[in-house]
Amino acid sequence: TDVGKQIGDGFNEGVSDVGDWLGWNGHSSDQNHTSIERAVDSAKDVDLVVICIGEEAYAEKPGDIRSPYLPLGQVELVRRMRKQYPDKAILLVYFGGRPRLLQDTPQLANAVVLGFLAGPHAGQALVDLVTGQYSPSARLPITYPLASDGGGAPYFHTISDQCTRGEGILPHYEYAPCDVQWPFGHGLSYTTFEYSDLTVRGNIVSGISGSVQVQNSGTMGAAEAVMIFTFDDFRKTTPEYKRLRAVEKVWLDPHQSLTVEFQISADDLKFVGPHDDRHYILDPTMSFWVGVGHDTDCRTDGPNHGLCQHLEAAQESIANYSPSCQLSCDLWVNDDSHSCASQLGLTSLEDCLGLCQASSDWPMDSASVGTDGWGWNYLNCIESIVWGFQQQKLQDPGSDINCAKMTSLCRDVFATQHLNEFGLGPGVLSSGSNSGGRPPLYGTTIGGIAPGPSSIARVFGLFALVVGTVVVMMAMRGVSVSDLILQRRRRRQDQLPHDNDDNGDGGVNGVEMFSISDEASGVVA
């Protein structure tokens, strides 16, 4: 149709114009000019130069790169533009799905917009920001690297992850935080925000609550992302430099103030412990800083910074906390897939914790290894059992749960109360009580320990296995029980002193000798 022809002609004409400008067509008006030179020439009559750099469209494997650097032509374009127009305003816009190293281009531009993968309407959004229709309010979700080694990223790197700096003879022993292009949470706005009156309450066990005053001290309404970080003083595993715990985004009109409140639960403060890489734990002995703002560093100037507040250890919880006990008892009492705790006499989480923590009174050595209660091996075992319960309920919600698996397939902690995971401790007291006031699960005791039915069955099963193994080995050698008895009797007769038979009855010192005949087998013993 005529409309289709017009669209096609217009598209081809546009492609031809772009090709001429880039020097693709071979009949450019000036064959001696490169595309960079033509771009620089086109900016001679404008007040603001917008340079978009970055990556082409890509997906999955075809998008793999071996170098984080931008194509050199893009870097050269920015350099030539600044050299040609030292007084013009240059806005640098980066589009791409990952942080590419920008080298010196940010220093050559008046402002930088990180668009990442902004979508098909990115152009209009960029126009609205550049013309002041909206104020930027985004915060960087990553640490943008400065060097190819990625130093300083991610923002929650370990506190020991540092770089060296200084001049002189190698090696440099002056350690310092690694320089980055922009830190995590960085972002500019057309207005300014001021923070004050930080208050924080709580500890690592109870959780944290607090508030901070935020004021828009500029002349344009805008949104602000209030970011709350924690800085651990120490930990059983190497702590991160800092960790984002809460974010609250608020809108403030010019000169408006607002009190922003935040909550951080104890679960949010858990960390992967030293025992394995699967379980998150708390440590009541920990103290830490709470800081507000992406650029607030409570490690370097915490005591002198108004946006840093220090929280001490949870002293009342230190003596009564065991990570493995907490996790094990959560599986016993709080898991919805079973009710095995009530069947075994555990009426509450406190009962379970008291029973488990009683095992911690018998450390393995002076290092108090036994402070882990029932132990991490036990926790791993019942996790697998409870996982099976959960799968059973998913497949057949009305099915009955066999709680005996908890004490038969894993260690029976109720039959071995006060024993830690190394077998140390007095076991269940014969008086029938323990530190939690809960009687033993079974009524009888053996040697001060109350064995459960599963324990007794295992003992008899082991005995039967040993006897059966001996009989099979004898049969394989062609030896019967009767043969063994006959051999043993003959050895005893050979060892007796027969000349001491005083009464002539074949006995020795009053012991009458006798024989037993087995007519069926023909064996005489």
Disulfide bonds with the S-S distance in Angstrom:
Cys163-Cys178 1.94
Cys298-Cys308 2.06
Cys325-Cys356 1.99
Cys329-Cys352 2.16
Cys340-Cys403 2.08
Cys381-Cys410 1.90
